[in-house]
């Protein structure tokens, strides 16, 4: 298996999944902002991540990670039980829509776009929307992982989006802050982070 990656991007989620599953893989770092990239992404929009496996290409982070979970048959990371899987998918969907959408646009307008393209109005609106979403999250002190008793794909997506929220100085409460730190202490996260940040 080979993954097309870019530092500090969503490709981290794919590598984290691979590390949790203890699967062998290689990476092809993509120079997204270079006019002559050393490795170009086969994604139709030249994005990352892309998974190449057994002659097939799989696009989109969630689809890749779900494929890996089902291929490996890891019932903890991506359950086979219908209800347990629904709870994981519920948090995957929430992380990718209600939470990530405002956080991503806030991140772009605070840090990623050229100064001339950044909009104070967008920053104000997305900060408000993201803060409202974060305030609605209920996470008990006794709860270790977001979708049940075990660490799952939902934790990879949810915690990574919370890391972006922290970068944007959004109001991530103490319980969620401790949860993020717990996820970051996982050996698979450390290994994935190091490999994802490689540029060659």
NUGU-107138 format. One record per residue: residue number from 1; residue in three letters; x negated, y negated, z negated of N, C-alpha, C, CB in turn. Coordinates in Angstrom, 3 decimals. Atoms other than C-alpha are relative to their C-alpha. Glycine has a CB too. Example, Ala and Ser with C-alpha at 12.3 -4.5 7.8 and 13.67 -1.06 7.14 Angstrom:
BEGIN
DRENGU pos code n_east n_north n_up ca_east ca_north ca_up c_east c_north c_up cb_east cb_north cb_up
DRENGU 1 ALA -0.890 1.190 0.000 -12.300 4.500 -7.800 -0.900 -1.200 0.000 0.992 -0.027 -1.246 .
DRENGU 2 SER 0.820 1.190 0.060 -13.670 1.060 -7.140 0.770 -1.090 -0.730 -0.414 -0.462 1.415 .
END
This chain:
BEGIN
DRENGU pos code n_east n_north n_up ca_east ca_north ca_up c_east c_north c_up cb_east cb_north cb_up
DRENGU 1 UNK -0.838 1.196 0.000 0.000 0.000 0.000 -0.871 -1.243 0.000 0.947 -0.007 -1.214 .
DRENGU 2 UNK 0.725 1.270 -0.066 -1.145 -3.504 0.811 0.984 -1.143 -0.218 -0.739 -0.159 1.367 .
DRENGU 3 UNK -0.853 1.144 0.302 0.268 -6.789 -0.477 -0.682 -1.284 0.480 0.308 -0.074 -1.523 .
DRENGU 4 UNK 0.482 1.318 -0.410 -0.158 -10.204 1.152 0.297 -0.967 -1.149 0.680 -0.477 1.355 .
DRENGU 5 UNK -0.101 0.780 1.232 -0.794 -12.633 -1.683 -0.469 -1.444 0.193 -0.813 0.663 -1.103 .
DRENGU 6 UNK 0.505 1.371 0.083 -1.438 -16.270 -2.567 -0.033 -0.362 -1.475 0.892 -1.016 0.829 .
DRENGU 7 UNK 0.107 0.325 1.425 -2.656 -17.612 -5.938 1.183 -0.808 -0.521 -1.274 -0.763 -0.253 .
DRENGU 8 UNK -1.048 0.740 0.713 -0.012 -18.858 -8.391 1.329 0.007 0.752 -0.445 -1.434 -0.235 .
DRENGU 9 UNK -1.247 -0.112 -0.756 2.827 -17.657 -6.182 0.807 1.201 -0.481 -0.289 0.121 1.510 .
DRENGU 10 UNK -0.868 -1.123 0.357 5.638 -15.101 -6.353 -0.653 1.353 0.255 1.295 -0.086 0.769 .
DRENGU 11 UNK 0.662 -1.291 -0.220 3.241 -12.422 -5.132 -0.498 0.591 -1.315 -1.172 -0.158 0.982 .
DRENGU 12 UNK 0.368 -0.507 1.320 2.195 -12.161 -8.796 1.014 1.022 -0.487 -0.115 -1.149 -1.004 .
DRENGU 13 UNK -1.053 -0.900 0.476 5.533 -10.460 -9.475 -0.144 1.388 0.616 1.383 -0.576 0.322 .
DRENGU 14 UNK 0.195 -1.291 -0.669 4.783 -7.737 -6.938 -1.209 0.728 -0.600 -0.191 -0.200 1.531 .
DRENGU 15 UNK 1.191 -0.632 0.579 1.279 -7.097 -8.292 0.261 0.443 -1.435 -1.198 -0.966 0.044 .
DRENGU 16 UNK -0.351 -0.364 1.381 2.637 -7.079 -11.844 0.808 1.302 0.004 0.811 -1.147 -0.690 .
DRENGU 17 UNK -0.794 -1.222 -0.122 5.186 -4.441 -10.798 -0.896 1.195 0.329 1.085 -0.168 1.081 .
DRENGU 18 UNK 0.921 -1.075 -0.381 2.475 -2.361 -9.146 -0.878 0.431 -1.167 -0.875 -0.444 1.164 .
DRENGU 19 UNK 0.838 -0.317 1.152 0.297 -2.585 -12.242 0.797 0.737 -1.078 -0.611 -1.279 -0.578 .
DRENGU 20 UNK -0.838 -0.695 0.977 3.169 -1.578 -14.531 0.241 1.448 0.425 1.342 -0.733 -0.177 .
DRENGU 21 UNK -0.248 -1.337 -0.528 3.785 1.433 -12.273 -1.283 0.807 0.190 0.734 -0.100 1.314 .
DRENGU 22 UNK 1.315 -0.640 -0.159 0.047 2.222 -12.132 -0.181 0.590 1.402 -0.183 1.101 -1.053 .
DRENGU 23 UNK 0.154 -0.405 -1.392 0.128 2.433 -8.339 -1.260 -0.625 0.594 1.242 -0.402 0.824 .
DRENGU 24 UNK 1.163 0.534 -0.710 -2.952 2.018 -6.150 0.454 -0.928 1.125 -0.874 1.148 0.564 .
DRENGU 25 UNK -0.368 0.943 -1.063 -2.864 -0.951 -3.790 -1.206 -0.855 0.351 1.199 -0.896 -0.432 .
DRENGU 26 UNK 0.986 0.993 -0.412 -4.958 -3.416 -1.868 0.727 -1.319 0.204 -0.755 0.442 1.301 .
DRENGU 27 UNK -0.600 1.305 -0.245 -4.394 -7.115 -1.323 -0.646 -0.679 1.202 -0.126 -0.887 -1.239 .
DRENGU 28 UNK 0.489 0.846 -1.087 -4.736 -9.452 1.646 0.337 -1.438 -0.358 0.628 0.408 1.386 .
DRENGU 29 UNK -0.278 1.402 0.330 -5.060 -13.025 0.345 0.272 -0.813 1.262 -1.175 -0.614 -0.780 .
DRENGU 30 UNK -0.409 0.828 -1.137 -3.344 -15.473 2.692 -0.367 -1.449 -0.281 1.525 0.138 0.275 .
DRENGU 31 UNK 0.332 1.425 0.134 -4.682 -18.998 3.233 1.163 -0.806 0.575 -1.358 -0.352 0.736 .
DRENGU 32 UNK -1.247 0.592 -0.498 -1.246 -20.580 3.496 -0.179 -1.402 0.564 1.017 -0.040 -1.103 .
DRENGU 33 UNK 0.123 1.405 -0.411 -2.464 -24.153 3.915 -1.185 -0.248 0.922 -0.125 -0.882 -1.217 .
DRENGU 34 UNK 1.130 0.140 -0.921 -5.378 -23.477 6.256 0.488 0.065 1.437 -1.056 1.094 -0.256 .
DRENGU 35 UNK -0.357 -0.050 -1.421 -5.162 -24.137 9.980 -0.546 1.256 0.660 -0.522 -1.240 0.728 .
DRENGU 36 UNK 0.561 -1.251 -0.509 -7.289 -21.038 10.529 -0.129 0.991 -1.161 -1.390 -0.243 0.687 .
DRENGU 37 UNK 0.030 -0.885 1.174 -6.317 -18.623 7.742 -0.767 1.278 0.264 1.408 0.341 -0.436 .
DRENGU 38 UNK 0.760 -1.247 -0.106 -8.572 -15.685 7.087 0.943 1.185 0.143 -0.910 0.190 -1.225 .
DRENGU 39 UNK -1.034 -1.026 -0.133 -5.455 -13.552 6.730 1.337 -0.712 0.120 -0.009 0.998 -1.217 .
DRENGU 40 UNK -1.309 0.624 -0.176 -2.058 -14.578 8.052 1.079 0.961 -0.460 0.229 -0.412 1.475 .
DRENGU 41 UNK -1.089 -0.828 0.489 1.182 -13.328 6.588 0.887 0.443 1.157 0.824 -0.757 -1.050 .
DRENGU 42 UNK -0.913 -0.475 -1.035 3.408 -11.142 8.780 1.447 -0.388 -0.249 -0.099 1.486 0.115 .
DRENGU 43 UNK -1.356 0.481 0.284 6.477 -12.715 7.148 0.448 -0.929 1.134 0.056 -0.743 -1.384 .
DRENGU 44 UNK -0.472 0.868 -1.089 8.661 -14.430 9.809 -0.219 -1.486 -0.257 1.459 0.243 0.238 .
DRENGU 45 UNK 0.226 1.401 0.370 8.222 -17.713 7.906 -1.409 -0.203 -0.557 1.046 -0.456 -1.031 .
DRENGU 46 UNK 1.405 0.048 0.446 4.545 -16.963 7.094 -0.109 -0.214 -1.504 -0.754 -1.114 0.733 .
DRENGU 47 UNK 0.003 0.103 1.454 5.344 -16.643 3.397 -0.602 1.248 -0.637 1.420 -0.224 -0.519 .
DRENGU 48 UNK 0.376 -1.161 0.802 4.167 -14.302 0.652 1.021 0.122 -1.127 -1.470 -0.130 -0.564 .
DRENGU 49 UNK 0.739 -1.226 -0.300 4.599 -11.754 -0.719 0.622 0.779 1.150 -0.072 0.878 -1.231 .
DRENGU 50 UNK -0.452 -1.017 -0.950 4.864 -9.065 1.935 -0.672 1.300 -0.410 -0.343 -0.389 1.502 .
DRENGU 51 UNK 0.553 -1.320 0.305 4.417 -5.370 1.196 -0.090 0.813 1.283 0.865 0.741 -1.061 .
DRENGU 52 UNK 0.217 -0.896 -1.126 2.950 -3.060 3.802 -0.173 1.403 -0.571 -1.249 -0.436 0.860 .
DRENGU 53 UNK 0.050 -1.349 0.562 3.634 0.605 3.038 0.436 1.024 1.040 0.889 0.101 -1.255 .
DRENGU 54 UNK -0.290 -1.099 -0.918 3.490 3.662 5.272 0.507 -0.504 1.352 1.026 0.939 -0.619 .
DRENGU 55 UNK -0.331 0.531 -1.310 3.692 1.573 8.433 1.193 -0.938 0.040 0.248 1.109 0.911 .
DRENGU 56 UNK -1.161 0.899 0.058 6.660 -0.524 7.262 -0.344 -1.267 -0.774 1.208 0.709 -0.652 .
DRENGU 57 UNK 0.153 1.272 0.697 6.803 -4.158 6.185 1.275 -0.297 -0.772 -0.325 -1.150 0.994 .
DRENGU 58 UNK -1.147 0.390 0.820 9.061 -5.280 3.344 -0.214 -1.434 -0.452 0.185 0.958 -1.228 .
DRENGU 59 UNK 0.054 1.405 0.379 9.788 -8.972 2.785 0.883 -0.238 -1.236 0.450 -0.904 1.182 .
DRENGU 60 UNK -0.773 0.500 1.134 11.232 -10.834 -0.242 -0.372 0.739 -1.283 1.504 0.139 0.274 .
DRENGU 61 UNK 0.569 -0.526 1.244 9.974 -10.356 -3.772 0.886 1.022 -0.689 -0.272 -1.124 -0.944 .
DRENGU 62 UNK -0.894 -0.919 0.706 13.034 -8.739 -5.336 0.133 1.317 0.750 1.378 -0.635 -0.192 .
DRENGU 63 UNK -0.141 -1.224 -0.802 13.463 -6.274 -2.470 -1.246 0.869 -0.117 0.263 -0.347 1.478 .
DRENGU 64 UNK 1.257 -0.744 0.128 9.794 -5.290 -2.714 -0.073 0.695 -1.358 -1.211 -0.943 0.184 .
DRENGU 65 UNK 0.129 -0.562 1.350 9.871 -4.762 -6.475 1.039 1.090 -0.256 0.138 -1.106 -1.051 .
DRENGU 66 UNK -1.017 -1.035 0.141 13.138 -2.812 -6.367 -0.410 1.256 0.768 1.366 -0.513 0.498 .
DRENGU 67 UNK 0.494 -1.130 -0.794 11.687 -0.621 -3.624 -1.084 0.765 -0.765 -0.551 -0.493 1.357 .
DRENGU 68 UNK 1.087 -0.638 0.733 8.590 0.052 -5.715 0.528 0.774 -1.210 -1.022 -1.048 -0.449 .
DRENGU 69 UNK -0.579 -0.672 1.159 10.644 0.896 -8.801 0.711 1.282 0.378 0.959 -0.920 -0.708 .
DRENGU 70 UNK -0.722 -1.186 -0.445 12.810 3.325 -6.868 -0.943 1.035 0.594 1.063 -0.380 1.019 .
DRENGU 71 UNK 0.972 -0.930 -0.599 9.871 4.840 -4.975 -0.751 0.760 -1.082 -0.999 -0.758 0.902 .
DRENGU 72 UNK 0.749 -0.624 1.089 7.963 5.525 -8.183 0.920 0.821 -0.902 -0.730 -1.067 -0.824 .
DRENGU 73 UNK -0.940 -0.710 0.859 11.096 6.664 -9.981 -0.215 -0.259 -1.467 -0.088 1.454 0.251 .
DRENGU 74 UNK 0.212 0.366 1.392 10.252 4.807 -13.173 1.328 -0.474 -0.591 -1.097 -1.102 -0.130 .
DRENGU 75 UNK -1.336 0.294 0.506 13.509 4.862 -15.122 0.025 -1.107 -1.039 0.598 1.232 -0.585 .
DRENGU 76 UNK 0.044 1.113 0.946 12.337 2.300 -17.646 -0.127 -1.330 0.740 -1.169 0.174 -0.985 .
DRENGU 77 UNK 0.213 1.264 -0.695 11.069 -0.371 -15.263 1.182 -0.360 0.899 -1.277 0.066 0.823 .
DRENGU 78 UNK -1.184 0.235 -0.834 14.004 0.030 -12.847 0.917 1.211 -0.153 -0.392 -0.236 1.517 .
DRENGU 79 UNK -0.809 -1.160 0.381 16.705 2.316 -14.286 0.786 0.614 1.165 0.959 -0.398 -1.088 .
DRENGU 80 UNK -0.858 -0.688 -0.963 18.670 4.906 -12.322 1.445 0.040 -0.492 -0.514 1.426 0.253 .
DRENGU 81 UNK -1.355 0.064 0.552 21.668 4.798 -14.674 0.710 -1.242 0.525 -0.033 -0.009 -1.552 .
DRENGU 82 UNK -0.718 1.086 -0.677 24.328 2.633 -13.006 0.158 -1.235 -0.878 1.366 0.482 0.444 .
DRENGU 83 UNK -0.219 1.148 0.877 25.099 0.430 -16.010 -1.320 -0.676 -0.354 0.730 0.434 -1.277 .
DRENGU 84 UNK 1.308 0.581 0.345 21.459 -0.033 -17.033 -0.585 -0.749 1.195 -0.981 1.104 -0.469 .
DRENGU 85 UNK 0.498 0.680 -1.197 20.528 -0.886 -13.452 0.763 -1.300 0.241 0.115 0.919 1.230 .
DRENGU 86 UNK -0.803 1.209 -0.175 23.406 -3.369 -13.292 -0.474 -1.113 -0.930 1.482 0.302 -0.253 .
DRENGU 87 UNK 0.490 1.014 0.941 22.059 -5.156 -16.390 -1.328 -0.580 0.472 -0.158 0.601 -1.408 .
DRENGU 88 UNK 1.268 0.488 -0.544 18.600 -5.362 -14.826 0.266 -0.898 1.199 -0.921 1.179 0.400 .
DRENGU 89 UNK -0.319 0.798 -1.190 20.060 -6.615 -11.531 0.684 -1.316 -0.367 0.895 0.801 0.947 .
DRENGU 90 UNK -0.658 1.219 0.486 22.186 -9.117 -13.441 -1.035 -1.066 -0.352 0.881 0.313 -1.229 .
DRENGU 91 UNK 1.033 0.958 0.399 19.083 -10.742 -14.938 -0.933 -0.357 1.151 -0.808 0.559 -1.153 .
DRENGU 92 UNK 0.760 0.329 -1.214 17.202 -10.479 -11.654 0.715 -1.101 0.771 -0.187 1.255 0.897 .
DRENGU 93 UNK -0.781 0.986 -0.739 20.001 -12.396 -9.952 -0.008 -1.348 -0.700 1.431 0.485 0.181 .
DRENGU 94 UNK 0.021 1.246 0.767 20.169 -14.979 -12.735 -1.348 -0.703 0.130 0.307 0.276 -1.476 .
DRENGU 95 UNK 1.346 0.583 -0.060 16.402 -15.489 -12.662 -0.270 -0.639 1.349 -1.053 1.063 -0.285 .
DRENGU 96 UNK 0.290 0.468 -1.359 16.324 -15.968 -8.884 0.934 -1.109 0.471 0.081 1.155 0.959 .
DRENGU 97 UNK -0.979 0.998 -0.459 19.357 -18.264 -8.635 0.157 -1.126 -1.023 1.367 0.667 0.264 .
DRENGU 98 UNK -0.294 1.061 0.969 20.589 -20.219 -11.661 -1.244 -0.602 -0.631 0.888 0.534 -1.082 .
DRENGU 99 UNK 1.193 0.511 0.679 17.153 -20.487 -13.267 -1.062 -0.471 0.987 -0.583 1.072 -0.908 .
DRENGU 100 UNK 1.129 0.348 -0.864 14.589 -20.449 -10.471 0.302 -1.157 0.945 -0.413 1.201 0.801 .
DRENGU 101 UNK -0.308 1.045 -0.987 16.429 -22.744 -8.066 -0.346 -1.407 -0.497 1.474 0.057 0.366 .
DRENGU 102 UNK 0.384 1.344 0.452 16.225 -25.940 -10.162 -1.458 -0.088 -0.437 0.889 -0.429 -1.142 .
DRENGU 103 UNK 1.393 0.026 0.459 12.850 -24.978 -11.657 -0.949 -0.121 1.186 -0.327 1.267 -0.818 .
DRENGU 104 UNK 0.873 0.020 -1.174 11.314 -24.391 -8.223 -0.015 -1.389 0.646 0.456 1.056 1.024 .
DRENGU 105 UNK -0.037 1.329 -0.608 12.515 -27.726 -6.816 -0.663 -1.038 -0.903 1.447 -0.410 0.299 .
DRENGU 106 UNK 0.686 0.894 0.931 11.310 -29.487 -9.952 -1.508 0.156 0.131 0.442 0.278 -1.447 .
DRENGU 107 UNK 1.426 -0.285 -0.149 7.921 -27.809 -9.602 -0.550 -0.626 1.284 -0.245 1.520 0.003 .
DRENGU 108 UNK 0.445 0.555 -1.279 7.677 -28.850 -5.955 -0.138 -1.516 -0.067 0.974 0.384 1.110 .
DRENGU 109 UNK 0.012 1.460 -0.003 8.527 -32.489 -6.600 -0.907 -0.595 -1.080 1.402 -0.516 -0.182 .
DRENGU 110 UNK 0.936 0.494 1.007 6.302 -32.789 -9.674 -1.454 0.249 0.379 0.292 0.645 -1.329 .
DRENGU 111 UNK 1.389 -0.403 -0.187 3.198 -30.998 -8.403 -0.400 0.366 1.431 -0.276 1.145 -0.870 .
DRENGU 112 UNK 0.415 -0.642 -1.237 3.283 -29.422 -4.953 0.110 -0.868 1.250 0.799 1.215 0.196 .
DRENGU 113 UNK -0.182 0.831 -1.183 4.604 -31.923 -2.439 -0.975 -1.182 0.003 1.444 -0.505 0.073 .
DRENGU 114 UNK 0.788 1.238 -0.054 2.499 -34.844 -1.185 0.747 -1.118 -0.723 -0.296 -0.408 1.473 .
DRENGU 115 UNK -0.600 1.073 0.798 3.097 -37.950 -3.285 1.139 -0.713 0.729 -1.062 -1.008 -0.385 .
DRENGU 116 UNK -0.993 0.761 -0.767 5.039 -39.669 -0.500 1.327 0.735 0.136 -0.542 -0.316 1.377 .
DRENGU 117 UNK -1.219 -0.791 -0.173 7.574 -36.831 -0.368 0.679 0.347 -1.319 -0.319 1.268 0.745 .
DRENGU 118 UNK -0.592 -0.301 1.297 8.230 -36.551 -4.094 1.127 -0.984 -0.318 -1.072 -0.037 -1.102 .
DRENGU 119 UNK -1.181 0.819 0.267 11.614 -37.816 -5.240 0.293 -0.059 -1.495 1.218 0.550 0.757 .
DRENGU 120 UNK -0.375 0.125 1.414 12.230 -39.186 -8.752 1.439 0.453 -0.251 -0.175 -1.445 -0.463 .
DRENGU 121 UNK -1.400 -0.405 0.165 15.949 -38.566 -8.201 0.127 1.514 -0.057 0.860 -0.554 1.143 .
DRENGU 122 UNK -0.023 -1.463 0.016 15.345 -34.904 -7.428 -0.591 0.520 -1.302 -0.774 0.573 1.207 .
DRENGU 123 UNK 0.624 -0.406 1.265 13.055 -34.596 -10.454 0.995 -0.147 -1.148 -1.272 -0.841 -0.280 .
DRENGU 124 UNK -0.968 0.237 1.071 15.726 -36.103 -12.703 1.138 1.017 0.049 0.563 -1.422 0.097 .
DRENGU 125 UNK -1.133 -0.920 -0.146 18.519 -33.919 -11.315 -0.385 1.435 -0.320 0.558 -0.075 1.410 .
DRENGU 126 UNK 0.399 -1.386 0.228 16.605 -30.645 -11.322 -0.438 0.227 -1.438 -1.123 0.388 0.949 .
DRENGU 127 UNK 0.366 -0.128 1.407 15.205 -31.289 -14.793 1.265 0.177 -0.844 -0.810 -1.239 -0.475 .
DRENGU 128 UNK -1.267 -0.098 0.742 18.745 -31.794 -16.078 0.666 1.359 0.227 0.961 -1.134 0.422 .
DRENGU 129 UNK -0.649 -1.277 -0.311 20.103 -28.714 -14.280 -0.746 1.175 -0.627 0.093 0.193 1.516 .
DRENGU 130 UNK 0.789 -1.082 0.580 17.236 -26.489 -15.406 0.134 0.022 -1.520 -1.471 -0.142 0.398 .
DRENGU 131 UNK -0.145 0.082 1.456 17.531 -27.714 -18.998 1.348 0.571 -0.446 -0.141 -1.461 -0.473 .
DRENGU 132 UNK -1.333 -0.524 0.313 21.258 -26.912 -18.987 0.017 1.518 0.084 1.051 -0.591 0.951 .
DRENGU 133 UNK 0.065 -1.454 -0.157 20.554 -23.400 -17.732 -0.778 0.637 -1.143 -0.643 0.367 1.343 .
DRENGU 134 UNK 0.811 -0.539 1.105 17.831 -22.812 -20.323 0.770 -0.024 -1.312 -1.305 -0.797 -0.148 .
DRENGU 135 UNK -0.759 0.132 1.242 20.144 -24.007 -23.085 1.086 1.060 -0.114 0.620 -1.384 -0.093 .
DRENGU 136 UNK -1.077 -0.989 0.002 22.757 -21.437 -22.056 -0.485 1.423 -0.260 0.726 -0.044 1.311 .
DRENGU 137 UNK 0.552 -1.350 0.181 20.407 -18.457 -22.471 0.058 0.387 -1.471 -1.461 0.078 0.522 .
DRENGU 138 UNK -0.101 -0.502 1.372 21.148 -16.400 -25.568 -0.971 1.167 -0.172 1.464 0.440 -0.335 .
DRENGU 139 UNK 1.046 -0.992 0.196 18.176 -14.416 -26.819 -0.206 0.160 -1.497 -1.331 -0.414 0.720 .
DRENGU 140 UNK 0.045 -0.176 1.454 18.347 -12.959 -30.333 -1.423 0.251 -0.480 0.907 1.158 -0.428 .
DRENGU 141 UNK 1.325 -0.178 0.588 15.378 -12.801 -32.657 -0.409 1.470 -0.005 -0.029 -0.557 -1.423 .
DRENGU 142 UNK 0.288 -1.438 0.038 15.672 -8.988 -32.762 -0.228 0.567 1.397 1.143 0.750 -0.682 .
DRENGU 143 UNK 0.074 -0.489 -1.379 15.714 -8.686 -28.955 -1.426 -0.131 0.526 0.985 -0.775 0.912 .
DRENGU 144 UNK 1.368 0.025 -0.501 12.344 -7.730 -27.472 -0.046 -0.282 1.494 -0.691 1.317 -0.298 .
DRENGU 145 UNK -0.024 0.157 -1.462 13.214 -7.525 -23.753 1.374 -0.467 0.450 -0.372 1.328 0.706 .
DRENGU 146 UNK -1.189 0.746 -0.398 15.855 -9.313 -21.740 1.185 0.875 0.408 -0.346 -0.906 1.126 .
DRENGU 147 UNK -1.107 -0.788 -0.556 17.900 -6.453 -20.213 0.269 1.304 -0.747 -0.280 0.312 1.437 .
DRENGU 148 UNK -0.216 -1.240 0.739 17.768 -3.742 -22.843 -1.175 0.346 -0.895 0.260 1.137 0.958 .
DRENGU 149 UNK 1.028 -0.439 0.940 15.428 -1.672 -24.981 -1.395 0.024 0.600 0.337 1.361 -0.516 .
DRENGU 150 UNK 1.289 -0.159 -0.654 12.655 -1.399 -22.400 -0.366 -1.211 0.858 0.006 1.250 0.850 .
DRENGU 151 UNK 0.501 1.001 -0.949 10.498 -3.782 -20.377 0.394 0.454 1.401 -1.566 -0.189 -0.120 .
DRENGU 152 UNK -0.494 -0.344 -1.335 12.003 -3.887 -16.854 -0.415 -1.058 1.022 1.533 0.149 -0.016 .
DRENGU 153 UNK 0.233 0.998 -1.041 11.766 -5.711 -13.553 0.595 -1.345 -0.375 0.581 0.470 1.324 .
DRENGU 154 UNK -0.633 1.260 0.404 14.108 -8.285 -15.062 -0.957 -0.847 -0.836 1.291 0.275 -0.793 .
DRENGU 155 UNK 0.956 0.743 0.833 11.399 -9.236 -17.567 -1.103 -0.629 0.846 -0.617 0.925 -1.057 .
DRENGU 156 UNK 1.029 0.559 -0.879 8.848 -9.734 -14.794 0.501 -1.278 0.654 -0.413 1.022 1.075 .
DRENGU 157 UNK -0.539 1.165 -0.708 11.085 -12.141 -12.879 0.395 -1.114 -0.966 1.207 0.407 0.844 .
DRENGU 158 UNK -0.473 1.005 0.956 12.608 -13.891 -15.891 -1.169 -0.701 -0.685 0.912 0.647 -1.049 .
DRENGU 159 UNK 1.117 0.616 0.714 9.343 -14.438 -17.777 -0.868 -0.843 0.929 -0.848 1.073 -0.671 .
DRENGU 160 UNK 0.815 0.780 -0.932 7.480 -15.618 -14.671 0.664 -1.339 0.314 -0.237 0.790 1.297 .
DRENGU 161 UNK -0.712 1.258 -0.243 10.172 -18.211 -13.977 -0.081 -0.904 -1.226 1.475 0.271 0.365 .
DRENGU 162 UNK 0.170 0.790 1.225 9.951 -19.313 -17.615 -1.394 -0.611 -0.078 0.257 0.870 -1.235 .
DRENGU 163 UNK 1.347 0.571 -0.052 6.212 -19.797 -17.118 -0.019 -1.261 0.864 -1.004 1.036 0.546 .
DRENGU 164 UNK -0.118 1.195 -0.842 7.029 -22.216 -14.300 0.722 -1.108 -0.768 0.755 0.328 1.319 .
DRENGU 165 UNK -0.750 0.991 0.778 9.537 -23.939 -16.591 -0.908 -0.663 -1.041 1.218 0.663 -0.694 .
DRENGU 166 UNK 0.944 0.565 0.970 6.843 -24.382 -19.242 -0.968 -0.966 0.673 -0.780 1.119 -0.704 .
DRENGU 167 UNK 0.908 0.871 -0.746 4.526 -25.874 -16.627 0.650 -1.347 0.290 -0.429 0.669 1.309 .
DRENGU 168 UNK -0.737 1.235 -0.294 7.230 -28.435 -15.846 0.433 -0.737 -1.261 1.219 0.313 0.843 .
DRENGU 169 UNK -0.334 0.613 1.288 7.557 -29.305 -19.560 1.503 0.017 -0.275 -0.513 -1.433 -0.044 .
DRENGU 170 UNK -1.420 -0.170 0.302 11.153 -28.085 -19.658 0.162 0.502 -1.433 0.665 0.982 1.001 .
DRENGU 171 UNK -0.212 -0.393 1.398 12.695 -27.390 -23.085 0.219 1.510 -0.154 1.196 -0.752 -0.575 .
DRENGU 172 UNK -0.058 -1.440 0.241 11.878 -23.692 -23.492 -0.077 0.210 -1.510 -1.164 0.767 0.752 .
DRENGU 173 UNK -0.052 -0.086 1.462 12.910 -22.835 -27.047 -1.019 0.996 -0.568 1.400 0.396 -0.441 .
DRENGU 174 UNK 1.017 -0.810 0.665 10.760 -21.012 -29.603 0.166 1.487 0.278 0.039 -0.243 -1.489 .
DRENGU 175 UNK -0.236 -1.425 -0.252 12.400 -17.617 -29.061 -0.463 0.389 1.392 1.483 0.341 -0.172 .
DRENGU 176 UNK 0.419 -0.286 -1.369 11.842 -17.772 -25.311 -1.511 -0.168 0.159 0.738 -0.913 0.985 .
DRENGU 177 UNK 1.450 0.188 -0.047 8.302 -19.075 -25.825 -0.718 1.238 -0.528 -0.412 -1.242 -0.812 .
DRENGU 178 UNK 0.592 -1.228 0.553 7.502 -16.061 -28.004 0.204 1.177 0.957 0.617 0.325 -1.384 .
DRENGU 179 UNK -0.277 -1.062 -0.985 9.128 -13.807 -25.411 -0.989 -0.063 1.165 1.450 -0.120 0.533 .
DRENGU 180 UNK 0.963 0.163 -1.095 6.926 -15.230 -22.632 -1.378 0.467 -0.438 -0.057 -1.470 0.465 .
DRENGU 181 UNK 1.312 -0.407 0.511 3.826 -14.752 -24.772 -0.085 1.520 -0.123 -0.276 -0.659 -1.366 .
DRENGU 182 UNK -0.037 -1.464 0.121 4.870 -11.143 -25.409 -0.198 0.653 1.375 1.348 0.463 -0.629 .
DRENGU 183 UNK 0.163 -0.520 -1.362 5.146 -10.521 -21.669 -1.433 -0.208 0.497 0.997 -0.683 0.959 .
DRENGU 184 UNK 1.354 0.314 -0.463 1.787 -12.190 -21.018 -1.064 0.856 -0.679 -0.301 -1.464 -0.239 .
DRENGU 185 UNK 0.958 -0.862 0.693 0.085 -9.904 -23.534 -0.074 1.402 0.594 0.361 0.093 -1.462 .
DRENGU 186 UNK 0.023 -1.320 -0.621 0.868 -6.872 -21.401 -1.234 0.142 0.894 1.290 0.237 0.816 .
DRENGU 187 UNK 1.210 -0.231 -0.789 -2.218 -5.353 -19.803 0.272 -0.128 1.489 -0.574 1.375 -0.302 .
DRENGU 188 UNK -0.342 0.062 -1.424 -0.445 -5.078 -16.452 0.077 -1.444 0.488 1.335 0.712 0.260 .
DRENGU 189 UNK -0.067 1.414 -0.388 0.179 -8.836 -16.424 -1.397 -0.568 0.205 0.752 -0.819 -1.063 .
DRENGU 190 UNK 1.366 0.527 -0.100 -3.481 -9.663 -17.043 -0.695 0.491 1.264 -0.817 0.400 -1.230 .
DRENGU 191 UNK 0.621 -0.559 -1.198 -4.643 -7.338 -14.284 0.603 -0.616 1.265 0.163 1.530 0.023 .
DRENGU 192 UNK -0.672 0.563 -1.176 -2.046 -8.641 -11.828 -0.382 -1.460 0.210 1.520 0.125 -0.143 .
DRENGU 193 UNK 0.354 1.413 -0.093 -2.866 -12.273 -12.602 -1.386 -0.170 0.601 0.063 -0.662 -1.377 .
DRENGU 194 UNK 1.370 0.105 -0.509 -6.564 -11.736 -11.971 -0.056 0.326 1.489 -0.936 0.937 -0.780 .
DRENGU 195 UNK 0.047 -0.396 -1.402 -5.992 -9.966 -8.664 0.776 -0.977 0.893 0.558 1.413 0.162 .
DRENGU 196 UNK -0.796 0.911 -0.808 -3.318 -12.394 -7.466 -0.723 -1.321 0.248 1.333 -0.258 -0.671 .
DRENGU 197 UNK 0.703 1.276 -0.132 -5.604 -15.388 -8.013 -1.274 0.086 0.835 -0.337 -0.526 -1.358 .
DRENGU 198 UNK 1.144 -0.136 -0.892 -8.343 -13.981 -5.795 0.310 -0.656 1.353 -0.370 1.495 0.187 .
DRENGU 199 UNK -0.175 0.631 -1.324 -8.864 -15.862 -2.543 -0.720 0.762 1.083 -0.499 -1.436 -0.021 .
DRENGU 200 UNK 0.683 -0.823 -1.003 -10.913 -13.193 -0.799 -0.103 1.426 -0.512 -1.410 -0.567 0.328 .
END
